[in-house]
Amino acid sequence: MRFLHYPVMNREVITVFADTDKQLFIDCTIGLGGHSYYMLKNFKQASLIAIDVDNESMAQAKNNLKKFQGRVTFYCLNFIDIFEKIDLTGLPVSGVLVDPGISMYQLREQGRGFSHSLNSKLDMRKDKSIKINATDVLNSFTEAQLIEIFEKYGELEKPKELAKKVIERRLFGSLDTSFKLKKIVEQVYGKKIRKGKVHPAAKVFQALRIFVNKELEGIDVFLQKIPQYLQAGAKIIYLSYHSIEDRIVKNTLKFLQESQKINIIKPFPMFPSRDEILENPASHSARLRAAEVI
Ligand SMILES: C[S@@+](CC[C@H](N)C(=O)[O-])C[C@H]1O[C@@H](n2cnc3c(N)ncnc32)[C@H](O)[C@@H]1O
């Protein structure tokens, strides 16, 4: 089976979950079903709760996982809301995987606006029921609000210059496509990318995406609550793709370890191998943190 999206650090995920009783797994961010496919293939007795906030991705995952029909239950929701939407009491949960961010499908799909390499409408909502999209933010937010978004979620240099340029540009018509935004970014930061660095537009797009989807809200609460629904020995795996999110995960897991709810499996995050990065360059920023419920 070929996926449009390589399941990142799949070998590490399977190795960590292999050391459980492999009854029931929760994939909080099923995407195209890459990780889940290998979990269901490797752990033949296991069933799976599959969650994603994006119903288009979920439709693809359903198709990719159709040979495991009967073992998977799908829920289209934000995993942060799992405790209100799914009754987990008494379920024999052996492992929980969180792999948020965006899938290759979302990056490459016209009309989503997640990528600065593809000209598209700037939407950036994973969940289409969210009221404000990236175009609304760029065209109606104040300079101070834009500065805060660029600083807080993109950790960008020169956030004031960038916000100023956005405000100036929108006087000449709606700033509503990925290439219009990329052009402004290049006016502020230049077109040249230093060796080993990502294009500055990547950080600007990341900042807007995090803000539009409220990506960092509730991660700490989710991680604090989930262990109480898991059996002893169950594993929690969280893959982050930027340091802002990884910091929240790291600090929350540390707090849970100090409260004797979990044991962190390795004190440092695991990173993708050189071979994996060569095969799938998009995996380069991944960090995997894993913990065992006590
Ligand atoms: C990196 S992809 C997951 C890829 C998946 N592990 C695979 O191997 O195919 C991220 C997915 O997480 C979903 N997602 C991100 N944040 C979410 C959230 N808070 N709740 C539910 N789904 C979320 C996105 O819509 C996207 O489909």
PDBQT file of the ligand as one rigid body, heavy atoms in Angstrom, charges set to zero:
ROOT
HETATM    1  C1  LIG A 301       0.668  14.745  10.215  1.00  0.00    +0.000 C 
HETATM    2  S1  LIG A 301      -0.969  14.302   9.816  1.00  0.00    +0.000 S 
HETATM    3  C2  LIG A 301      -1.178  12.709  10.518  1.00  0.00    +0.000 C 
HETATM    4  C3  LIG A 301      -0.658  11.658   9.640  1.00  0.00    +0.000 C 
HETATM    5  C4  LIG A 301      -0.970  10.255  10.110  1.00  0.00    +0.000 C 
HETATM    6  N1  LIG A 301      -0.301   9.932  11.327  1.00  0.00    +0.000 N 
HETATM    7  C5  LIG A 301      -0.588   9.269   9.026  1.00  0.00    +0.000 C 
HETATM    8  O1  LIG A 301       0.370   8.524   9.207  1.00  0.00    +0.000 OA
HETATM    9  O2  LIG A 301      -1.246   9.272   7.961  1.00  0.00    +0.000 OA
HETATM   10  C6  LIG A 301      -1.866  15.297  10.898  1.00  0.00    +0.000 C 
HETATM   11  C7  LIG A 301      -3.362  15.066  10.925  1.00  0.00    +0.000 C 
HETATM   12  O3  LIG A 301      -3.807  15.485  12.198  1.00  0.00    +0.000 OA
HETATM   13  C8  LIG A 301      -5.020  16.156  12.056  1.00  0.00    +0.000 C 
HETATM   14  N2  LIG A 301      -5.134  17.024  13.242  1.00  0.00    +0.000 N 
HETATM   15  C9  LIG A 301      -4.308  18.036  13.591  1.00  0.00    +0.000 A 
HETATM   16  N3  LIG A 301      -4.710  18.559  14.764  1.00  0.00    +0.000 NA
HETATM   17  C10 LIG A 301      -5.811  17.850  15.155  1.00  0.00    +0.000 A 
HETATM   18  C11 LIG A 301      -6.668  17.901  16.284  1.00  0.00    +0.000 A 
HETATM   19  N4  LIG A 301      -6.481  18.816  17.246  1.00  0.00    +0.000 N 
HETATM   20  N5  LIG A 301      -7.664  17.009  16.400  1.00  0.00    +0.000 NA
HETATM   21  C12 LIG A 301      -7.864  16.070  15.427  1.00  0.00    +0.000 A 
HETATM   22  N6  LIG A 301      -7.101  15.985  14.319  1.00  0.00    +0.000 NA
HETATM   23  C13 LIG A 301      -6.076  16.860  14.187  1.00  0.00    +0.000 A 
HETATM   24  C14 LIG A 301      -4.889  16.887  10.763  1.00  0.00    +0.000 C 
HETATM   25  O4  LIG A 301      -6.155  17.219  10.217  1.00  0.00    +0.000 OA
HETATM   26  C15 LIG A 301      -4.133  15.879   9.912  1.00  0.00    +0.000 C 
HETATM   27  O5  LIG A 301      -4.993  15.056   9.187  1.00  0.00    +0.000 OA
ENDROOT
TORSDOF 0
